[in-house]
Amino acid sequence: MSHSQRIINCCHHDPFQYLGAHYSETRSMVTLRTFQPHCEKVFFVTGDLRYEMDCTHKDGIFSLSLPTKVLPDPQLAPFCYQYEINYADGLSLKINDIYRFEVQLGEEDRFLFNKGTNYKIYDHLGAHKVCINNINGVIFRVWSPNAQAISIIGDFNHWDKRLHQMRCLGSSGIWELFLPHLSGGEIYKYAICGKHGLYREKADPFQFYGELRPQTGSIVYSLAGFGWNDADWCQKRLDGPIHKRPLSIYEVHPGSWQRDPNDPTRFFTYVELADKLIPYVLEMGFTHIELMPVMEHPLDESWGYQVTAQFSVTSRYGTPEEFMQFVDRCHTSNIGVILDWVPAHFPKDDHSLGFFDGTPLYEHADDRLGSHPQWGTYIYNYGRNEVSNYLIANALFWFDKFHIDGLRVDAVASMLYLDYARDEGEWLPNALGGRENLEAIEFIQHLNSIISTNFPDRLMIAEESTSFYGVSKPVEEGGLGFDYKWNMGWMNDILDYFQKDPVYRKYHHNKLTFSIMYAFSENFVLPLSHDEMVHGKHSLLGKMPGDDWQKFANLRLLLSLMWLHPGKKLLFMGAEFGQWSEWYCKRSLDWHLLDTPLHAQLLHCLAKLNKIYTGNASLWELDNNNNGFSWLDLDDRDNSIISFSRCADNPEDHLVCIFNFTPQSHRDYKIALPRHCSYQTIYNSDDARYGGSTTEEPPTTIAVDQPYAQAHCHALVNLPPLGALILAPVRRQ
């Protein structure tokens, strides 16, 4: 097939070979060709010269050959000309020839991407506003190595794939085209002629912004120019080791935390969310907000976990700049922002990454490796350099462009195991015959190594539900390199325990104590997340046994235990005030419940817990070290009572934590104490201010210098029903 026929049929891998300006060997003549299928006449214009071009093909190919000596500047002729296009309706316009610009992406950037180490590839692929030869426009690049041809389509060319055909940059598999005078806000897609000749319209994998669902077009958008005000916060992030800081995370689904009371179907924008969420989080005392995925996704019911555009803030809640405002305002209010990040799988929507160039490109070809039977999604091919680069660069992108403080990596267990959610015969063993996904493990280690090098002050948190070794151990020690791992074992045990009638809890005492056996084997986050409060699982309050008073007392007790147990904290929205109903992503939380005393008092209780937590280094400074925890008494299973102490680097800085898990109150209960000193009660979950039954101020507790249980001293205290106490040593004046 001739060059011209391939251009007309939109199946040319490099239209620059035929279109544009081409010199003779002696440079005495220049031939210009353009493809304008909709016009009547085309004129070549340079300086004061204007020549009509010949229509050499009825489908719209025009050509002109000129001696270079007639041009104003023969050396610059290919770079300083335009076409005047005349249409049948009398319309005439001048355009720059898109096929006269040289390749803009350097060989080194292409090489590093193919190698898997171009960590800022987001600065090159996608759509970027640039100025080339003093001409402003947008340069498009997409990786599609098995495509026969690719065109950029959009409103600017009436979605006609004939008009803006791209060129492939050699063996890199990257395609490029500069469109002069195109501006921000334009909607576009790639029309990709796949390996077998079938065209698919695909959104840009590197889009920074996209249309509001159900539309799926990409939008040209620049991330440059935002004026950040968070320099103090960024400096603060660098102060001291990550693990020796408090971390109390409020998990939020942006679309259902609150909605417009005048229009419950309308989401708050990022700016409106900042107006309401930031003051609330400050009042509650959380250190960080964790947002469920804000990357673009087509289906609301996926909660954001079916990501179709990893580099794109979802347009549901506003623009990328508005999201930058949200993050900036969080930081200037001393609140960190963590994003849920989903490198484990991606959806099969036609406009997304699946079969991107007519072949399994981002995913594995074999369904036993390339798809999740449980979720109906594709699995990334972590062993392909460019796919690994895509994901690693994306993680860095959120730190770089949006100043994000951390990523919580979703579904890590599904990445680590080849037989995840698969029956016998539905998976392929690795090269060593095992079930571990060696390529995914290498990818995760690579990811965390690069992040720890480039952004050592940012958090990487794994949702990992198995006993895989070393999730939060350094890569150089054979670990995966995450900073933290969700403690799913603690979560499962403690929820199982609390759902039991208190009369039977003494038979399950080990569920309270077992977590300490492994509490320091990883750097843990204790999660009570959205997954535990959705349809069929009941809300956190709804899980608690007993009448309403006991349900609230149990929930205050659960939260007290969580905030005092070793490990950082994560709580899903609504649990802090006792949401009765299960979480549903399409409606607001039941904020009217705060008009009811027990709900408002629970909120007050959690705010107090956060204040005690952040104000006492003993509760976080040695979170990942068994020197920060000591059992005082773990053996009173008959009464379902436990006690322990937490201490900071300075062992004098400690707190005593006592828990009664039954509705039976105890007067003059003998408790073990670590030191011979006086203690004051700084927190009682049964305080009437929190909805409990205790109204009097507790007396000072004086330790008796005689051993008891696992401690050197003891004293007598009154234990409230379903209650937790925190005792602090009285400081000498």
TAKA-V41967 format. One record per residue. N is the residue number from 0. SS is DSSP state (2 for helix, 1 for strand, 0 for the rest). OMEGA is omega as a letter, one per 30 degrees, with the letter a starting at -180 (none if undefined). Layout:
n;ss;omega
N;SS;OMEGA
N;SS;OMEGA
This chain:
n;ss;omega
0;0;a
1;0;l
2;2;a
3;2;a
4;2;l
5;2;l
6;2;a
7;2;a
8;0;l
9;0;l
10;0;l
11;0;a
12;0;l
13;1;a
14;2;l
15;2;l
16;2;a
17;0;a
18;0;a
19;1;a
20;1;a
21;1;a
22;1;l
23;0;a
24;0;a
25;0;a
26;0;l
27;0;a
28;1;l
29;1;l
30;1;a
31;1;l
32;1;l
33;1;l
34;1;a
35;0;a
36;0;a
37;0;a
38;0;l
39;0;a
40;1;l
41;1;l
42;1;l
43;1;a
44;1;l
45;1;a
46;0;l
47;0;a
48;1;l
49;1;a
50;1;l
51;1;a
52;0;a
53;1;l
54;1;a
55;1;l
56;1;a
57;0;a
58;0;l
59;0;l
60;1;a
61;1;a
62;1;l
63;1;l
64;1;a
65;1;l
66;1;a
67;2;a
68;2;a
69;2;a
70;0;a
71;0;l
72;0;a
73;0;a
74;0;a
75;0;a
76;2;a
77;2;a
78;2;a
79;0;l
80;0;l
81;1;l
82;1;l
83;1;a
84;1;l
85;1;a
86;0;a
87;0;a
88;0;l
89;0;l
90;0;l
91;1;l
92;1;l
93;1;l
94;1;l
95;1;l
96;0;a
97;2;a
98;2;l
99;2;a
100;0;a
101;0;l
102;0;a
103;0;a
104;0;a
105;0;a
106;2;a
107;2;l
108;2;l
109;2;a
110;2;a
111;2;l
112;2;l
113;2;l
114;2;a
115;0;a
116;0;l
117;0;a
118;0;l
119;0;a
120;2;l
121;2;l
122;2;a
123;0;l
124;0;a
125;1;a
126;1;a
127;1;l
128;1;a
129;1;l
130;1;a
131;1;a
132;0;l
133;0;l
134;1;l
135;1;l
136;1;a
137;1;l
138;1;a
139;1;l
140;1;l
141;1;l
142;1;a
143;0;a
144;0;a
145;0;l
146;0;l
147;0;a
148;1;l
149;1;l
150;1;l
151;1;l
152;1;a
153;1;l
154;2;a
155;2;l
156;2;l
157;0;l
158;0;a
159;0;a
160;0;l
161;0;a
162;0;a
163;0;a
164;1;a
165;0;l
166;1;l
167;1;a
168;0;l
169;2;a
170;2;a
171;2;a
172;0;l
173;1;l
174;1;a
175;1;l
176;1;l
177;1;l
178;1;a
179;1;l
180;0;l
181;0;a
182;0;l
183;0;l
184;0;a
185;0;l
186;1;a
187;1;l
188;1;l
189;1;l
190;1;a
191;1;l
192;1;a
193;0;a
194;0;a
195;0;l
196;0;a
197;0;l
198;1;l
199;1;l
200;1;a
201;1;l
202;0;a
203;0;l
204;0;a
205;0;l
206;0;l
207;0;a
208;0;a
209;1;a
210;0;l
211;0;l
212;0;g
213;0;l
214;0;a
215;0;a
216;0;l
217;1;a
218;1;l
219;0;a
220;0;l
221;0;l
222;0;a
223;0;l
224;0;l
225;0;a
226;0;a
227;0;l
228;0;a
229;0;a
230;2;l
231;2;l
232;2;a
233;2;l
234;2;l
235;2;l
236;2;a
237;0;a
238;0;l
239;0;a
240;0;a
241;2;a
242;2;a
243;2;l
244;0;l
245;0;l
246;0;a
247;1;a
248;1;l
249;1;a
250;1;a
251;1;l
252;0;a
253;0;a
254;0;a
255;0;l
256;0;l
257;0;l
258;1;l
259;0;a
260;0;l
261;0;l
262;0;a
263;0;l
264;0;a
265;0;l
266;1;l
267;0;l
268;0;l
269;2;a
270;2;l
271;2;l
272;2;l
273;2;a
274;2;a
275;2;a
276;2;a
277;2;l
278;2;l
279;2;a
280;2;l
281;2;l
282;2;a
283;2;l
284;0;l
285;0;l
286;0;a
287;1;l
288;1;l
289;1;a
290;1;l
291;0;a
292;0;l
293;0;l
294;1;a
295;1;l
296;1;a
297;0;a
298;0;l
299;2;a
300;2;l
301;2;a
302;0;a
303;0;a
304;0;l
305;0;a
306;1;l
307;1;a
308;1;a
309;1;a
310;1;a
311;1;l
312;1;a
313;0;a
314;0;l
315;0;a
316;0;l
317;0;a
318;0;l
319;2;l
320;2;l
321;2;l
322;2;l
323;2;l
324;2;l
325;2;a
326;2;a
327;2;a
328;2;l
329;2;a
330;2;l
331;2;l
332;0;l
333;0;l
334;0;l
335;1;a
336;1;l
337;1;l
338;1;l
339;1;a
340;1;a
341;0;l
342;0;a
343;0;a
344;0;l
345;1;a
346;0;a
347;0;l
348;0;a
349;0;a
350;0;a
351;0;a
352;0;a
353;0;a
354;0;a
355;0;l
356;0;a
357;0;l
358;0;l
359;0;a
360;0;l
361;0;a
362;1;l
363;0;l
364;0;a
365;0;a
366;2;l
367;2;l
368;2;a
369;2;l
370;1;l
371;1;l
372;0;a
373;0;a
374;0;a
375;0;a
376;1;l
377;1;l
378;0;l
379;1;l
380;0;a
381;0;a
382;0;l
383;0;a
384;2;a
385;2;l
386;2;l
387;2;l
388;2;l
389;2;a
390;2;l
391;2;l
392;2;l
393;2;l
394;2;l
395;2;a
396;2;a
397;2;l
398;2;a
399;2;a
400;2;a
401;2;l
402;0;a
403;0;a
404;0;a
405;1;l
406;1;l
407;1;a
408;1;a
409;0;l
410;0;a
411;2;a
412;2;l
413;2;l
414;2;a
415;2;a
416;1;a
417;0;a
418;0;a
419;0;l
420;0;a
421;0;l
422;0;l
423;0;l
424;0;a
425;0;a
426;0;a
427;0;l
428;0;l
429;0;a
430;0;l
431;0;l
432;0;a
433;0;a
434;0;a
435;1;l
436;0;a
437;2;l
438;2;l
439;2;l
440;2;l
441;2;l
442;2;a
443;2;l
444;2;l
445;2;l
446;2;a
447;2;l
448;2;a
449;2;l
450;2;a
451;2;l
452;2;a
453;2;a
454;0;a
455;0;a
456;0;a
457;0;a
458;1;l
459;1;a
460;1;a
461;1;l
462;0;a
463;0;a
464;0;a
465;0;l
466;0;l
467;0;a
468;0;l
469;0;l
470;0;a
471;0;l
472;0;l
473;0;l
474;2;a
475;2;l
476;2;l
477;0;l
478;0;l
479;0;l
480;0;l
481;0;l
482;0;a
483;1;l
484;1;l
485;1;l
486;0;a
487;2;l
488;2;l
489;2;a
490;2;a
491;2;a
492;2;a
493;2;l
494;2;l
495;2;l
496;2;a
497;2;l
498;0;l
499;0;l
500;0;a
501;2;a
502;2;a
503;2;a
504;2;a
505;2;l
506;2;a
507;2;a
508;0;a
509;2;l
510;2;l
511;2;a
512;2;a
513;2;a
514;2;a
515;2;l
516;2;a
517;0;a
518;0;a
519;0;l
520;0;l
521;0;l
522;0;a
523;1;l
524;1;l
525;1;a
526;1;l
527;1;a
528;0;l
529;2;a
530;2;a
531;2;a
532;0;a
533;0;a
534;0;l
535;0;a
536;0;a
537;0;l
538;0;l
539;2;l
540;2;a
541;2;l
542;2;a
543;0;l
544;0;l
545;0;l
546;0;a
547;2;a
548;2;a
549;2;l
550;2;a
551;2;l
552;2;l
553;2;a
554;2;l
555;2;l
556;2;l
557;2;a
558;2;l
559;2;l
560;2;a
561;2;a
562;2;a
563;2;l
564;0;l
565;0;a
566;0;l
567;1;a
568;1;l
569;1;a
570;1;l
571;1;a
572;0;l
573;0;l
574;2;a
575;2;l
576;2;l
577;0;l
578;0;l
579;0;a
580;0;l
581;0;a
582;0;l
583;0;a
584;0;a
585;0;l
586;0;a
587;0;l
588;0;a
589;0;a
590;2;l
591;2;l
592;2;a
593;2;l
594;2;l
595;0;a
596;2;a
597;2;l
598;2;l
599;2;l
600;2;l
601;2;l
602;2;l
603;2;l
604;2;a
605;2;l
606;2;l
607;2;l
608;2;l
609;2;l
610;2;l
611;2;a
612;2;a
613;2;a
614;2;a
615;0;a
616;2;l
617;2;a
618;2;a
619;0;a
620;0;l
621;0;a
622;0;a
623;0;a
624;0;a
625;2;l
626;2;a
627;2;a
628;1;l
629;1;l
630;1;l
631;1;l
632;1;l
633;1;a
634;1;a
635;1;a
636;0;a
637;0;l
638;0;a
639;0;l
640;1;l
641;1;l
642;1;l
643;1;l
644;1;l
645;1;l
646;1;a
647;0;l
648;0;l
649;0;a
650;0;l
651;0;a
652;0;a
653;1;l
654;1;l
655;1;a
656;1;a
657;1;a
658;1;l
659;1;a
660;0;l
661;0;l
662;0;a
663;0;l
664;0;a
665;1;l
666;1;l
667;1;l
668;1;a
669;1;a
670;1;l
671;1;l
672;1;a
673;0;a
674;0;l
675;0;a
676;0;l
677;1;l
678;1;l
679;1;l
680;1;a
681;1;l
682;1;l
683;1;a
684;0;l
685;0;l
686;1;a
687;2;l
688;2;l
689;2;a
690;0;a
691;0;a
692;0;a
693;1;a
694;0;a
695;0;l
696;0;a
697;0;l
698;0;l
699;0;l
700;1;a
701;1;a
702;0;l
703;1;a
704;0;l
705;0;a
706;0;l
707;1;a
708;0;a
709;0;a
710;1;a
711;0;a
712;1;l
713;1;l
714;1;l
715;1;l
716;1;l
717;1;a
718;1;l
719;0;l
720;0;l
721;0;a
722;1;l
723;1;l
724;1;l
725;1;l
726;1;l
727;1;l
728;1;l
729;0;a
730;0;l
731;0;a
732;0;none
